[in-house]
Amino acid sequence: MHQSHGKPKWSEVIQWPLEMIRLRGWNENVFLQLETLKQKGISINLRSYVDSASVGFDILRQNKAACITGLKQLPADFYFIPIPAEYQLEIAMVACYPQRKRDSPLTQFLTHLIKNIIE
């Protein structure tokens, strides 16, 4: 949420209207984190979907609303309120490399880098 709306706690933010920003790709109409929250009993006040991140963040600047996004996608003038661990989406990662290279420094580095980007 935008800094002009203060820095609320998770329990407050989850009551706010939610703006979803679609990211073009193979699964653009499925929001796994949103589904995870619903499955765990969190009631979502979904206000709208937008197709542009810049438009979505402009809407959030003007309205007291929240969105689900990664920390690295968040503009500098927004607060990041982490989702509590019990509601977080588990992200599985699959990689293909020879088993003998599983512990190589390059493989370890790339795995760490990919996990940081995904978060």
N, C-alpha and C positions, 0 to 999 in steps of 0.2 A: 504494500500500500504506500501511497505517496506520503512523504514526510509532513506535509501540511495537515494531515489527519491525525498526527500524533503517533506514538509507538505503542499500540495496544498489545495485549497478550493473546495467545492462540485462542483461548476461550472466548474472547471478544470477537476476534477476526472471523471465526467460523460462523458467527451469526450475521455477518455482513453479506450483502449481495456479492455474487461471484461472477467475474467476467472471464470467459475462457478464450484464450488466444490459440487459434488453429495454426499448426505448423504443417506446411505442405509436405506430404510424404505418403508412404504406403498405408499408414494407419491414422490419417488425419482426423477422422470422425470418432475415434475411440480414445477416451481419456482415462487411462488405466488408474491414475491416482484418484480421480473423481469416483470411479467405480469402487476402488478399495475403500474410500471413505464411506460411501453409501452402504457397502457390505458390512462395515463395522458399526453401523447404526448412526452415523453422522448425517443429520438433515442438512441438505445443501439448498441455498437460495440462489439458484442459477439464473442470472439476469439475461445474459446474451453471449453469443459467440461472435468473435471478430476474426477476420482473415489476415490482419496486419498487426504486427507487434507494435509498431509506432502508433497506430490508431488506438490499439488497446491500452497502451500506457498513457496516451492523451486522455482517454475516458477515465482512467484511474486517477489522473491528476485533478480532474474536475469533479469527481464523485467519490463519496466514501464507499469504496468497494475494494475487493481483493481479487487476486488471480493466483493460479498455481503455475509457478515457473521455476526454473533453475536459478541459482544465485548468480551464475555467470551471465545470464541473459537480462538481469535486472539493471535498469539505469541507475546511475549514481544517486539520484534524488529520491530513491525509494528505500523503504525498510524491508529487510528479509526477516520474516517470522518463520522459523523452522516448524515443520509438521512434527508433532511428537512421535517418538520411535514406534509406539504401538499402532500408529496409523500410516506409517511410511510404506511406500511401495517397494517390494523387494525386486531389485534389478538383477537379472541373471546375465552373465556374459559368457559367450562361447568364442573360443579362439582355436585355430588350427595351426599346430606347429609340431615338429617331431618331439616325442616324449623326452629324448635325451637333452633337449634344449629348454625344458620346463624351468629349470633353475638358473638359466643363464642370466647374466646381468641385463642384457638387452631385453629379453622376454619379461623380466621383472619390471624393468623401467616402463616398457610399453603397456603392461597390464596396469600399473599404477597411473600412468598418464591417461589411459582410457577411462578408468574409474573416476578420476578427477574431472574429466570433461563431462561425463554422464551426470555426475552429481550436480 
